[in-house]
Amino acid sequence: MRTLPYNREVKGESLRSAFAGWKHGSVHCLEAAFLAAAILEKRGYPPLVMSLESVDRLDHVIYVFKEKSGWGSIARSRDEGLHGRAPVFRSLRELTWSYFDPYVDKSGRIRGYGMANLDDIGVRWRDGTRNLWQAEQHLIHMPHVRIKSSNVRYRKLLAAYHRNGPLLKGPNWW
């Protein structure tokens, strides 16, 4: 996914299907999740996405998959630390926590996560030709599992962000 340019929506907001994102040649996080799901369902993986809910309402969506070794993700982001993860996490909660530290920026802080099967959303996420705002709304309004994080940890990460900028790629991030 990193080889596809990030869709910065210079011609206005968009939410393209997997095919339309591929054809256009750039994707943002949810479009990348559609594309990863479309590619990997051909290999027998279910089209599962996870919404990482942030206090600033700038949520992040990732494609999630399970291997014998654990849960992993495929993701595209403007921020280096929010890309995919190798399948080494024992649970979705653990996978979510791997995103917590790099998610902290001027206003971001993960407060919950939720998982959805794209086939249950009711949109043509594989090959639709219109913007798929219904998919975004479904992910925003679906139940999210809350995570409690230490305010001390958050304040340290926020101070580090203000000093040094975003966290860079770590050892398990690809």
C-alpha positions as CSV (number, residue, x, y, z in Angstrom):
1,M,0.0,0.0,0.0
2,R,2.9,2.4,0.6
3,T,3.7,2.5,-3.0
4,L,0.3,4.1,-3.8
5,P,0.4,7.8,-3.2
6,Y,-1.8,9.1,-0.4
7,N,-5.1,10.6,-1.6
8,R,-5.0,14.1,-0.3
9,E,-8.4,14.9,-1.9
10,V,-7.2,18.0,-3.7
11,K,-10.3,18.0,-5.9
12,G,-12.6,17.6,-2.9
13,E,-13.4,14.9,-0.4
14,S,-13.8,11.4,-1.8
15,L,-14.5,7.9,-0.7
16,R,-13.8,5.7,-3.7
17,S,-14.3,1.9,-4.0
18,A,-11.4,-0.4,-4.3
19,F,-11.5,-0.4,-8.1
20,A,-11.9,3.3,-8.3
21,G,-9.0,3.9,-5.9
22,W,-6.7,1.6,-7.8
23,K,-7.8,3.2,-11.1
24,H,-7.2,6.7,-9.7
25,G,-3.8,5.7,-8.4
26,S,-4.1,7.1,-4.9
27,V,-5.9,6.1,-1.7
28,H,-6.6,7.4,1.8
29,C,-7.0,5.1,4.8
30,L,-10.5,3.8,4.1
31,E,-9.9,3.5,0.4
32,A,-6.8,1.5,1.1
33,A,-8.8,-0.8,3.4
34,F,-11.2,-1.4,0.6
35,L,-8.4,-2.2,-1.8
36,A,-6.6,-4.5,0.6
37,A,-9.9,-6.3,1.3
38,A,-10.6,-6.7,-2.4
39,I,-7.1,-8.1,-3.1
40,L,-7.0,-10.5,-0.1
41,E,-10.5,-11.8,-0.4
42,K,-9.2,-13.6,-3.6
43,R,-6.9,-15.5,-1.2
44,G,-9.7,-16.4,1.1
45,Y,-9.4,-13.6,3.7
46,P,-12.7,-12.0,4.9
47,P,-13.2,-8.3,4.2
48,L,-12.6,-7.1,7.7
49,V,-11.8,-3.5,8.6
50,M,-11.1,-1.9,12.0
51,S,-12.1,1.7,12.9
52,L,-9.7,3.3,15.3
53,E,-11.8,6.0,17.0
54,S,-10.0,9.2,18.1
55,V,-11.0,11.9,20.5
56,D,-10.5,14.5,17.8
57,R,-12.9,12.6,15.4
58,L,-10.1,12.0,12.9
59,D,-10.5,8.3,13.0
60,H,-8.3,5.8,11.1
61,V,-9.4,2.7,9.3
62,I,-7.3,-0.3,8.7
63,Y,-7.8,-3.7,7.0
64,V,-7.3,-6.5,9.5
65,F,-6.4,-10.1,8.9
66,K,-5.6,-13.1,11.1
67,E,-2.8,-15.6,10.5
68,K,-1.6,-18.5,12.7
69,S,0.9,-16.1,14.1
70,G,-1.7,-13.5,15.1
71,W,-3.6,-10.4,14.0
72,G,-2.0,-8.0,11.5
73,S,-3.1,-5.0,9.4
74,I,-2.7,-3.3,6.1
75,A,-3.1,0.4,6.1
76,R,-2.3,3.7,4.4
77,S,-1.8,7.0,6.1
78,R,-0.2,10.4,5.9
79,D,1.6,9.4,9.1
80,E,4.4,6.9,8.9
81,G,3.5,5.2,12.2
82,L,0.0,4.4,11.2
83,H,0.7,2.0,8.3
84,G,0.2,-1.7,8.6
85,R,1.4,-4.2,11.1
86,A,2.9,-7.7,10.8
87,P,0.5,-10.5,12.0
88,V,2.1,-10.8,15.5
89,F,-0.7,-9.5,17.8
90,R,-2.7,-12.0,20.0
91,S,-5.8,-9.9,19.9
92,L,-7.5,-7.0,18.2
93,R,-7.0,-5.0,21.4
94,E,-3.2,-5.6,21.2
95,L,-3.2,-4.6,17.6
96,T,-5.1,-1.4,18.5
97,W,-2.5,-0.6,21.2
98,S,0.3,-0.8,18.7
99,Y,-1.3,2.3,17.1
100,F,-1.8,4.2,20.3
101,D,1.7,5.9,20.6
102,P,2.1,7.0,16.9
103,Y,-1.5,8.3,16.9
104,V,-0.8,11.0,19.4
105,D,-0.4,14.3,17.7
106,K,-1.7,17.9,18.3
107,S,-5.2,16.5,18.9
108,G,-5.3,12.7,18.3
109,R,-5.7,10.0,20.9
110,I,-7.3,6.6,20.3
111,R,-10.2,6.0,22.6
112,G,-11.7,2.9,21.0
113,Y,-11.9,0.4,18.2
114,G,-14.5,-1.5,16.3
115,M,-14.5,-4.1,13.6
116,A,-16.8,-4.6,10.6
117,N,-17.2,-6.9,7.7
118,L,-17.4,-4.8,4.6
119,D,-20.0,-7.1,3.1
120,D,-22.4,-6.1,6.0
121,I,-22.2,-2.4,5.3
122,G,-24.5,-2.4,2.2
123,V,-22.3,-0.5,-0.3
124,R,-20.4,-1.6,-3.4
125,W,-17.0,-1.2,-1.8
126,R,-15.3,-3.4,-4.5
127,D,-16.4,-1.7,-7.7
128,G,-18.8,1.2,-6.9
129,T,-18.6,4.3,-9.1
130,R,-20.0,6.8,-6.5
131,N,-18.6,8.1,-3.2
132,L,-19.3,5.5,-0.5
133,W,-20.2,7.9,2.4
134,Q,-22.6,5.3,3.8
135,A,-19.6,3.1,4.6
136,E,-17.9,5.9,6.5
137,Q,-21.1,6.6,8.5
138,H,-21.5,2.9,9.3
139,L,-18.0,2.8,10.7
140,I,-18.5,6.0,12.7
141,H,-21.7,4.9,14.3
142,M,-21.0,1.2,14.9
143,P,-20.2,0.2,18.5
144,H,-16.6,0.7,19.5
145,V,-14.8,-1.1,22.3
146,R,-13.4,1.6,24.6
147,I,-9.8,1.5,25.7
148,K,-8.5,3.4,28.8
149,S,-5.1,4.9,28.5
150,S,-3.0,6.6,31.1
151,N,-3.1,10.4,31.1
152,V,0.5,10.4,32.2
153,R,1.5,8.3,29.2
154,Y,-0.6,10.5,26.8
155,R,0.9,13.7,28.2
156,K,4.5,12.3,27.7
157,L,3.7,11.3,24.1
158,L,2.1,14.7,23.4
159,A,5.1,16.5,24.8
160,A,7.4,14.3,22.7
161,Y,5.3,15.1,19.6
162,H,5.6,18.9,20.2
163,R,9.4,18.5,20.7
164,N,10.2,16.0,17.9
165,G,7.2,15.7,15.6
166,P,5.5,12.4,14.7
167,L,7.0,9.0,15.8
168,L,8.8,7.2,13.1
169,K,8.5,3.7,11.9
170,G,9.2,1.1,14.5
171,P,10.5,-2.5,14.3
172,N,7.2,-4.3,13.7
173,W,5.7,-1.7,11.3
174,W,5.7,-2.4,7.6
